[in-house]
Every structure is written in C-alpha cells, then in structure tokens.
Amino acid sequence: FKADVNHVTAKALVAPATLIGLEDLTHIRDRTRQRSKKRRRQATKWAFAELKGFVAYKAELVGSRAITVDADYTSQQCPRCGHHAKANRPGKGLVFRCQRCGYELHADLVGARQVCLRTLALRQDWRATGHLSSAPDRSSDEAKATRLRRYAELRWRADLSPQH
C-alpha cells in the first residue's frame, strides 16, 4: 500500500523538463523527537526515502531532474525578510509568524517556499558553473554556515506567487 501511494505521489510531482527540489531528510528520525508513541509509530512508517527514489527515477524518465536541498531551518526562516529564529514557530505549531517583519503563514507552506528558493539558488549556480549536484554539500561546518547565510538572502516575492 505504501509503495503504491509513493508511486502515485511521485507521478503527480513529476513533469517533463523540470527541476524538482526535495528536502534532504537524511537521518530525520534521529533529528526529531516525537512526543507520543503513536507519533513515533506514524513517523517510522513514512517511507520518504522510497518516495525520493521514485521521484528521482520518474523524473529521469521524462527528462527532468530531482535534487535534494538542505532542510535546515526551512520552517523557521522567513521567506519575506530572511530572519530565522525558533520563535518564528510559536510552540512549534503549524503557524509561522516572523518576529522581525510580522509575515504569517502555515509553517509547511513556509518550508515549501524555502525548499523552492533553495532549489532555484542551486539552479542559478548550475547555470553559472555547469555543475549540479543531486545532494547537498556536507563538506564542513564553514561551508554549511556560508550556505545558510546565502539562504538568508533569498526572498519570496508576493507578486510572483499565485497566493499570498
């Protein structure tokens, strides 16, 4: 059943000649704390690595490419002003509220916008260098800090968005 759901989801995501950005969820189970036994059980059932694989191979079949981008702070960083703080997610809830500019949106949509912006930044690098990696660079803390500073400069413009 899970594999079928992942196939259907992957098919819905993939379109010809597109660059698909996915969050790098490597070791996500080690990085998150589930509050209840039920939540832990649900989290371990989610086959996100399988979904990523399905998206990657289906994308390749239609001339597209799936890449992973850093998941760090995607739901804590404001897509409007770049400010990131844990306080932007009051109570770690579903509402994102920027402490600097007041921007407010569902936290999952904020995270999705950050993944989109990071994918576009990698695409820009690809066009400039001719090199595109399918996975984020994990070389050093310094490289990660540089990437996070660059991500803080990315902005989501309301006039380019169909909603919000």
Phi, psi and omega per residue, in radians:
F1 nan -0.837 -3.117
K2 -1.088 -0.708 3.137
A3 -1.120 -0.677 3.119
D4 -1.128 -0.767 3.102
V5 -1.059 -0.750 3.126
N6 -1.123 -0.680 3.091
H7 -1.099 -0.802 -3.131
V8 -1.102 -0.761 3.130
T9 -1.103 -0.808 -3.141
A10 -1.062 -0.738 3.138
K11 -1.090 -0.664 3.137
A12 -1.209 -0.519 -3.106
L13 -1.388 -0.533 -2.977
V14 -1.518 2.306 3.044
A15 -2.321 2.656 -3.142
P16 -1.049 2.512 3.027
A17 0.970 0.807 3.108
T18 -2.188 2.790 3.015
L19 -1.906 2.073 -3.052
I20 -1.854 2.126 3.118
G21 -1.734 2.255 3.110
L22 -2.147 2.537 3.070
E23 -1.160 2.443 3.038
D24 -1.369 1.829 -3.085
L25 -1.798 0.391 3.090
T26 -0.991 2.265 3.124
H27 1.079 0.459 -3.111
I28 -1.080 -0.620 -3.128
R29 -1.158 -0.505 3.104
D30 -1.365 -0.415 -3.044
R31 -1.637 -0.153 -3.101
T32 -2.063 2.548 3.076
R33 -1.900 2.179 3.086
Q34 -1.652 2.356 -3.059
R35 -1.303 -0.570 -3.054
S36 -2.206 2.820 3.122
K37 -1.082 -0.694 3.134
K38 -1.073 -0.770 3.134
R39 -1.130 -0.705 3.103
R40 -1.078 -0.751 -3.138
R41 -1.110 -0.741 3.115
Q42 -1.112 -0.743 -3.106
A43 -1.128 -0.653 -3.116
T44 -1.301 -0.309 3.121
K45 -1.444 -0.318 -3.092
W46 -1.307 2.065 -3.086
A47 -1.642 1.134 -3.067
F48 -1.213 -0.518 3.093
A49 -1.163 -0.672 3.088
E50 -1.124 -0.768 3.112
L51 -1.052 -0.780 3.115
K52 -1.021 -0.759 3.112
G53 -1.098 -0.748 3.114
F54 -1.100 -0.767 3.120
V55 -1.069 -0.780 -3.107
A56 -1.075 -0.820 -3.091
Y57 -1.292 -0.611 3.093
K58 -1.202 -0.621 3.088
A59 -1.097 -0.772 -3.135
E60 -1.085 -0.622 -3.137
L61 -1.096 -0.495 -3.105
V62 -1.896 0.256 3.092
G63 1.405 0.429 3.112
S64 -1.916 -3.132 -3.140
R65 -2.483 2.340 3.063
A66 -1.896 2.259 3.112
I67 -2.228 2.780 3.055
T68 -1.887 2.522 3.118
V69 -2.143 2.783 3.109
D70 -0.926 2.350 3.074
A71 -1.610 -0.113 -3.053
D72 -1.002 2.119 3.015
Y73 1.107 0.333 -3.101
T74 -1.082 -0.558 3.140
S75 -1.769 0.155 3.081
Q76 -1.998 -0.199 -3.073
Q77 -1.757 2.301 -3.098
C78 -1.282 2.185 3.103
P79 -1.286 -0.240 3.141
R80 -1.561 -0.822 -3.060
C81 -2.011 -0.180 3.098
G82 1.543 -0.117 -3.121
H83 -1.178 2.304 3.035
H84 -2.190 2.368 3.136
A85 -2.856 2.590 3.070
K86 -1.041 -0.555 -3.126
A87 -1.129 -0.269 3.078
N88 -1.207 -0.267 3.095
R89 -2.038 1.366 -3.085
P90 -0.957 2.146 3.127
G91 1.112 0.343 -3.076
K92 0.942 0.555 -3.097
G93 -1.468 -2.919 -3.086
L94 -1.509 -0.093 3.141
V95 -1.720 2.294 3.009
F96 -1.787 2.240 3.099
R97 -2.399 1.915 -3.101
C98 -1.176 2.234 -3.135
Q99 -1.277 -0.349 -3.117
R100 -1.586 -0.923 -3.012
C101 -1.889 -0.138 3.105
G102 1.481 0.015 3.122
Y103 -0.986 2.359 -3.092
E104 -2.356 2.354 -3.124
L105 -2.898 2.879 3.046
H106 -1.060 2.330 -3.050
A107 -1.039 -0.603 3.122
D108 -1.166 -0.633 3.089
L109 -1.203 -0.651 3.070
V110 -1.085 -0.796 3.110
G111 -1.053 -0.743 3.128
A112 -1.114 -0.691 3.106
R113 -1.137 -0.670 3.107
Q114 -1.141 -0.710 3.085
V115 -1.077 -0.739 3.099
C116 -1.061 -0.845 -3.133
L117 -1.074 -0.716 3.139
R118 -1.187 -0.634 3.074
T119 -1.115 -0.766 3.117
L120 -1.128 -0.619 3.089
A121 -1.130 -0.717 3.097
L122 -1.156 -0.653 3.090
R123 -1.091 -0.722 3.109
Q124 -1.077 -0.758 3.084
D125 -1.078 -0.719 -3.136
W126 -1.051 -0.789 3.133
R127 -1.126 -0.596 -3.110
A128 -1.354 -0.630 -3.032
T129 -1.863 -0.353 -3.064
G130 1.405 0.102 -3.122
H131 -2.112 2.281 3.084
L132 -2.309 2.115 3.099
S133 -1.620 2.481 3.128
S134 -1.402 -0.189 -3.117
A135 -2.348 2.650 3.136
P136 -1.134 2.613 3.103
D137 -1.268 2.248 -3.141
R138 -2.016 0.508 -2.958
S139 -1.142 -0.755 -3.073
S140 -2.841 2.894 3.075
D141 -1.122 -0.607 3.135
E142 -1.137 -0.755 3.112
A143 -1.115 -0.691 3.121
K144 -1.129 -0.752 3.117
A145 -1.076 -0.685 3.105
T146 -1.109 -0.776 3.114
R147 -1.077 -0.764 -3.128
L148 -1.115 -0.636 3.071
R149 -1.131 -0.719 3.126
R150 -1.129 -0.743 3.129
Y151 -1.063 -0.600 3.134
A152 -1.146 -0.335 3.122
E153 -1.526 -0.226 -3.127
L154 -1.301 2.461 -3.118
R155 -2.295 2.466 3.042
W156 -1.676 2.125 -3.123
R157 -1.713 2.245 -3.096
A158 -1.065 -0.570 -3.100
D159 -1.268 -0.209 3.100
L160 -1.751 -0.074 -3.072
S161 -1.797 2.409 3.118
P162 -1.161 -0.474 3.117
Q163 -2.422 2.555 3.100
H164 1.132 nan nan
